[in-house]
Amino acid sequence: MNHILDTIDTPDALKNLSLGELKKLAQELRGFIIQNVAKTGGHLAPSLGVVDLTVALYKVFNCPSDKIVWDVGHQAYAHKILTGRRDAFHTLRQSGGITGFPNRSESKYDSFGVGHSSTSISAALGMAIARDLDHKKNHVITVIGDGALTGGEAFEALNHAGDLGKDLIVILNDNEMSIDRNVGAMSEYLSKMRTAPKYNKAKKDLEGLLRRIPAIGDTVLKTAEHIKDSVRFFLVPGGLFEEMGFTYVGPIDGNNMEILLEVLEQAKKMHGPILIHTLTKKGKGYLPAEIEPDKFHGIGKFDIASGEPNKAATNIPSYTSVFSKALIELAQTNEDIVAITAAMPSGTGLKKFGEFYPTRLFDVGIAEQHAITLAAGLASQGKKPVVVLYSTFAQRAYDQILHDVCLQNLPVVLGLDRAGLVGEDGPTHHGVFDYSYLRHMPNLTIMAPKDENELRQMLGTAIAMEGPVVLRYPRGCGLGVPIEADFSGIPIGKAEQIRSGGKIAFVGIGSMVDVCVKASDLLRADGVESTVINARFVKPLDHILLQQLARQMDVIVTVEDNVLAGGFGSAILELLNEDQLNDVKVLRCGLPDHFIEQGSRNELLEKYNLTGETIAAMVRNFIQ
């Protein structure tokens, strides 16, 4: 059988395809995506839902001169396949392969690099302004999901775009299902618009009625704009987008190729900012993903026939689940504990908390800045808020952590899930900057557990503290250690000595403590004894213990899964320098000063010398 997809190497190849061929191409694309993502893992459901829209966009517009910006990039797989990466698609998210998100260095068709949500309208508006300054005539289109539209930056950009009146097409890909259920007023607003009567038809009917009035019809029409406005606000609740200066079109069926082509062709001829509201089905074309779109939003390798993940069963709990269970237990005896998530109740483990305490869980949507200041407000009134974010997303709330929480010394607990190297999602998702951007904040305590039991104890400790606390922990399963039933407090700023001996001291933090133990074991096999310290705290450091090590040891080896610039090892160097303890040699092990590419976590740890074997080898070379 001849496949149309096999003939598509650039978007120009779509120009001469008939409607029937475009529909067949969309069907082939879905099958191709399913077959490949089953082997590599990835963001399946959102990409399946937007296939028809992607095909229609490349049929109507002329890329790369016309610019298409994909918000987040979860929906960009069909885009990648149609823009010359079909034969490389089997390498998706693999080490050395194509990335899971649009990447400017990967293709001229990737007009803007993305990974975090709600940025596309701002970027697209910037492109539109640059186009006009250069007196060019190309189109600029952005595709943003309904979940991403809950982010504040999206509204800032909509407001500015409406004010400037630039030619810009914003496509709202509304699939009614983000990673978790959308929340907030915007979600309610979109729901109302989905079920509202067709505003454009009603407006035309009103115009026709007025024009038919003999002699005075046109005059009445010109002076009756307020009547049409009333109709608009009655039929389309709020008229929000039009009030912001956009011409609103929709909602339309985003999986109907014929309608999409017609609407996009019309939009191409219009001027000013336009918002096209498309309704798509997340997971379309693959029944398991249609039934459970949240499960298939981002999934590892899976069996196509059953839809079940190809993952070995384990009894070892994940750090996320341990955190969730501990928080639920602590909330039983402390009614002031509330939990906050930014559109990720499932991913952060807080969904289970909400089942126990539905009135004490707050999902703010994709709005990390609001999440932090909301927590600050709660804390100012005697509550104990626990905000749980992925480390990479907490970067978006830097100012709020600094000014609204730390400056006021408010008892907010910030749980940083997915900290360190997270694998195949690549540089936009690695949580490797948090030590550096947090440890200089006054009043802030930063701790990281060596295993899942210590995570439980640290959460109990953090809840009991009076000031702001960051609790950082990695993705995936723990080490399989026994978990204590009781909560025993951890002395603030006190490290744990795991092993003593020799003139070399490993000082590890978080998940790197286990790596230090393995490196120490390998050196012991060579007849070299060493001390191993679980630092527990990045701030405050165990000053007394580090002074002792500096006086007793020849070498201190610091190990962290954070960038070395301004990180944990730098903090120890600063402390030793302040105490003028400069005789001891310090070897810092961590991540270099560049963005870390995609790959499995084990591959990346090996590549960047953060395994027991590579660190032991580095120490041998260092002492020689």
MOURKA-V291915 format. One record per run of one state. SS is the DSSP state (~ for helix, > for strand, _ for the rest). FROM is the first residue (numbers start at 1). TO is the last residue. If there is no record, write none. Layout:
BEGIN
SS_FROM_TO / SS_FROM_TO
END
This chain:
BEGIN
__1_3 / ~_4_7 / __8_10 / ~_11_14 / __15_18 / ~_19_40 / __41_41 / >_42_42 / __43_43 / ~_44_49 / __50_50 / ~_51_60 / __61_66 / >_67_70 / __71_76 / ~_77_85 / __86_88 / ~_89_91 / __92_119 / ~_120_133 / __134_139 / >_140_145 / __146_147 / ~_148_150 / __151_151 / ~_152_164 / __165_167 / >_168_174 / __175_184 / ~_185_195 / __196_198 / ~_199_211 / __212_216 / ~_217_222 / __223_224 / ~_225_235 / __236_236 / ~_237_243 / __244_246 / >_247_253 / __254_256 / ~_257_269 / __270_272 / >_273_279 / __280_286 / ~_287_291 / __292_298 / >_299_299 / __300_301 / >_302_302 / __303_308 / >_309_309 / __310_317 / >_318_318 / ~_319_333 / __334_336 / >_337_341 / __342_349 / ~_350_356 / __357_357 / ~_358_360 / >_361_363 / __364_367 / ~_368_380 / __381_383 / >_384_390 / ~_391_406 / __407_412 / >_413_420 / __421_430 / >_431_431 / __432_433 / ~_434_438 / __439_444 / >_445_448 / __449_451 / ~_452_464 / __465_468 / >_469_474 / __475_476 / >_477_477 / __478_495 / >_496_499 / __500_503 / >_504_508 / __509_511 / ~_512_525 / __526_530 / >_531_534 / __535_536 / >_537_539 / __540_542 / ~_543_552 / __553_554 / >_555_563 / __564_567 / ~_568_578 / __579_584 / >_585_591 / __592_600 / ~_601_607 / __608_611 / ~_612_623 / __624_624
END
